[in-house]
Amino acid sequence: MEQENEMKSEFHTVTGCVTHVLKFGEIPKLKSKSKFLFFVIPGNPGVIEYYEEFMRHLYHRSNNKIPVWGMSYAGHVSIGNDGTGFTELVKQPPEECTLLGQIRHKLAFIQECIPEDIKLILIGHSIGCYMILRLLKYLPKHQVLRCFLLFPTIERMALSPRGQIITPLLHYLRWVCVWFVKAVSYLSPQMQYRIILRIFKGNTVPECALNATMNLFDPACVNHITYLARDEMDMVTDLDQDLIRNNISKLSFYYGAEDHWCPKEYCYEMKRNFPHADIRLCDKNYAHAFVLNSSQEMSKIVWEWIQKDLHHKAD
């Protein structure tokens, strides 16, 4: 385990998978009236290091009083298996790498590592929002204070503008991507990092995002990432309105103004179906992948948004 200032970077074994966990702050051990924890579930690629800056800003906004934890997806972070052979790559990824497997993976960590008396403030991004909705079926109702669903891909992913392009590629050309990454994985880490800098040239991207992208030079990780993406296109179809209706008081939705994964039309339909729901449409034109350039701004939005719940619990 390594520590940088208030951040802890840990590796836990969850459902048999080595899993990267980032922690800003620790859960207080002493009994108190209210104990809270922000818990971040990323999008795909499920590399929690992309969210390091967002988590740090959110932690600082609470004056370092409310811990912020987040976890990577099973199989999405490189653990140094550089010798992944062609035979291993062509095998179907394990069950933990499917969409349902990833949901069980997050549930297992919460149940094993977070006491039930902690009030969870769940923050999901993209497909992480879908996972949070499914987690609500299994977590005790009293344990979840609020769920923030940021740029939520919770319905009709394959029919979205981006999904219509990506879905055929995932079904028919997924292996081309994996084999390409296998080829470039033989480059030195220095050369790989230069490629990342070239890709992001002209953009102010935090260093944590550059480091997180290094995982995409591991063909095993890319195999798991693209396999999950294909599963998402097949599984995330019609909106589960009953699930949302049953948990509406705990849900807050944040849609992008120009999001090709969950377009504005999905937001408008959600508002018509749930007129009293807590739904916002971004007026700042933040990108779907907000962690690349809007982490500080999104942390401010979430922090201000949660104030009513925190004050209510404190009274």
Secondary structure, DSSP 8 states (H G I E B T S, - for coil): -EEETTEEEEEEEETTEEEEEEEES----S--S--EEEEEE--SS--GGGGHHHHHHHHHHTTT-S-EEEE--TT-S--S-TT--HHHHTS---GGGSHHHHHHHHHHHHHHHS-TTSEEEEEEETHHHHHHHHHTTTS-GGGEEEEEEES---S-TTTSHHHHHHHHHHHHSHHHHHHHHHHHTTS-HHHHHHHHHHHTTTS---HHHHHHHGGGG-HHHHHHHHHHHHHHHHH--S--HHHHHHTGGGEEEEE-TT-SSS-HHHHHHHHHH-TTSEEEE-SS---SSGGGT-HHHHHHHHHHHHHHHHHHHH-
